[in-house]
Amino acid sequence: MLIAAFPAGPWGTNCYVAATGPGAECVVIDPGKDAGPDVDRVVREHRLKPVAVLVTHGHVDHMWSVAPVAGTYDATAWIHPKDRHLLADPMQGMSPETTAMMLGGSYEFAEPDDVRELTDLQSLELAGLSFVVDHTPGHTEGSVTFRTPYGVEQGHADVSEVLFSGDLLFAGSIGRTDLPGGDHPSMLRSLRDKVLPLADDIVVLPGHGEQTSIGRERATNPFLQDL
């Protein structure tokens, strides 16, 4: 399995490109601001064809380039229905700080031509990869995570799955809940019901910062220990 990652834009949002290997179809996860050129670089370097854009949640730092990337490659965008409105109107989910950062600019947002909605525990078969969708509200109402197998067939018997966690779970921390649509009790329920039951060997690829694992976070993350 091929997973390429890079931080995009002023918020350093991790964008991921995942494929079964070079020369294959691929999915793009959370293309934030200025992600387009790096997506193109990864696609060209590994001879990939994007067929889907997966969005963990509708905040502007994660979805800024969804429409351009989906349009460039004629790819389908996938997002939870409770965050879908943010694709065309991300201002509804912004903090005052983010709004201030964007003041003075002229920005237009619109849904991609092909948008499909995600559901809890949905199984997606995209680009030869299998993803399980978990609805994990708290950071936003429509936050989701994506899990995909990553084990013996990739030569990594010590890793059963990879979790694209968006802004649910970070190395040593969790997502904020003080933005529009955020809810701290929902965040704690998502962590308790969707994260704690997962296997320790799952690698976590978060929306910001370094990768980690469920085992590491279970042992050291104070927000999980409190649960």
Secondary structure, 3 states (H helix, E strand, C coil): CEEEEEEECCCCEEEEEEECCCCCEEEEECCCCCCHHHHHHHHHHHCCEEEEEECCCCCHHHHCCHHHHHHHHCCEEEECHHHCHHHHCHHHHCCHHHHHHHCCCCCCCCCCCCEEECCCCCEEEECCEEEEEEECCCCCCCCEEEEEECCHHHCCCCCCEEEEEECCEECCEECCCCCCCCCHHHHHHHHHHHHCCCCCCCEEEECCCCCEEHHHHHHHCHHHHCC
